[in-house]
């Protein structure tokens, strides 16, 4: 997003009293996200995991002061996006300005109908194509997987869900420092 585009979006949010929220989706499998680690000399660390095709999906919204998330088994579909948007409306007072990527799920007919029925409570803008580096939620996902869930070997989907939710709650407790860092990495200063 060019600077003038972001400036006009911020201006619109301020003029209309909207809360700016960036949204993105991510996923986890039982296969661990491997990162470099330490081990005693001569003892290579081994990760044992039960690989299945089951996966966990998460959707998150990041505002200037907080972030919100929902975990779902399987893939995120339009019903889950609508459920998350409804949750955001309950948690954030006033009108919302949602910025998300151009994923097919965000452009589907059901989502368009839902947004049209909101009577202006939710306004949506899209990132330009192939620009994930502009979305601060992408940096949340990187921190979550690299710092909070490295080398986690879940026995089943239930354990993965528990660890993922606990990690996101730990991040939320550090939100003042981390949210600012995510915004700076995306070069979107408030």
RABELGI-V337163 format. One line per field, one symbol per residue. psi: psi as a letter, one per 20 degrees, with the letter a starting at -180 (. if undefined). A space follows every 10 residues. Layout:
psi->???
This chain:
psi->prghghhhgg gggghjkqpp ppqrqrrqri pqoprqrqqq pinpppppqo priqrpqqpq poahirqqqp qqqaqpahhh gggghhgghh hpqaqqoppr rkqhhijrgg gggghhiilj hpppqqqqql lhiiohhhhg gggghhhhkp kpnphahghg ggggggghhg ghhkhggggg ggghhilnp.
